[in-house]
Amino acid sequence: MQQRSTLELARQLIARRSVTPEDAGCLDLIAERLSPLGFRLERMDRNGVCNLWARLGTDGPLLCFAGHTDVVPPGPREAWHSDPFVPQERDGMLYGRGAADMKSSIAAFVTAVERFAASRRRRGSVALLLTSDEEGKAVDGTVRVVEALAARGEKPDFCIVGEPTSVARLGDTIKNGRRGSLSGRLVVKGVQGHVAYPHLAKNPVHTVAPALAELAATVWDRGNEYFPPTTWQISNMHAGTGADNVIPGSAEILFNFRFSTASTPDGLKRRVHEILDRNKVEYELEWTLSGKPYLTPRGRLVEAVSAAIRAETGVETELSTSGGTSDGRFIADICPEVIELGPSNATIHKLNECVPVADVEALSRIYERVLDALLAD
């Protein structure tokens, strides 16, 4: 029975068509499992987004499991080997949208907490922070719950985000931080005209080209022990009317920094403006900071998670800060130790998303071992 409990819950969650920002009843199902354990359940829904904060206990330390019930659109049904919202087990794999990202992790959270609460004397508290707004805009989900918790002084000491982090084997990689993301929309001003009369026009592409070359060649920082160097990349560039005889009147460049803790958003902004100004570019620049970098150095949480993985799988885990952003960036504002640990990331956001069936229950046991290490008497 217990061998199937995590897998069965994962299947029930996958069967709910929770394409972002829909929850499709996932949080209600989870609440039904947590309520008999004595969890205090708070729905913090906002603008059609479903959010749940569930806490068992009032004392510290507080360990939080965090994740999301929403999934990315599955794509064309005919390209899947089976219905993406009808979980299937084939050749030792569990298939379905969200199997890896991240309904198996949520199921593992719940069953780990169920076993821990039923069989141990504990100290401190355990909580779950779940949202249906991670795969989309991520403006009404975890960030809003974090704001509400901060306003009342309720702050976790440890947090495990269930994002899929494993590469070749379960637990071989955990994320102990993520790079920040800073985007810019640069509009370079020029004067439109006929290509045969360039002296009567001002080509914004020509004007900005030296600055772009300098931006591309700039070493922004050299990273540090945990992070690679900060990178700057153009993601889109547009100018002109489509005609081959018209000098464009403006050019638009979209770019992005993925930056480490060795740089700051304000510092990066200042250096970009300095380069543009030095190259005498006439421009407007809008900035969007979608995530600050965060880092959890080796400490109690990293060591507890590493030991749990070792005990359960025999794997020596590696720390990584690679990849995109996650909701860990919001939680790090109120929690000093945040890591990400979940199943294989090989098929996330792909057709025929899947995870090894055996890893689903094993992940739950890893989470349970962390609870034992940090909260058990």
Beta strands, then each sheet from edge to edge (+ up, - down):
strand 1: 40-43
strand 2: 51-56
strand 3: 62-68
strand 4: 88-90
strand 5: 93-95
strand 6: 125-131
strand 7: 158-161
strand 8: 173-175
strand 9: 177-178
strand 10: 180-189
strand 11: 193-194
strand 12: 231-239
strand 13: 246-247
strand 14: 250-259
strand 15: 283-291
strand 16: 294-295
strand 17: 318-320
strand 18: 337-340
strand 19: 354-356
sheet 1: 1+ 2- 6+ 3+ 7+ 18+
sheet 2: 4+ 5- 19+
sheet 3: 8+ 17+
sheet 4: 9+ 16-
sheet 5: 12+ 14- 10+ 15-
sheet 6: 11+ 13-
end
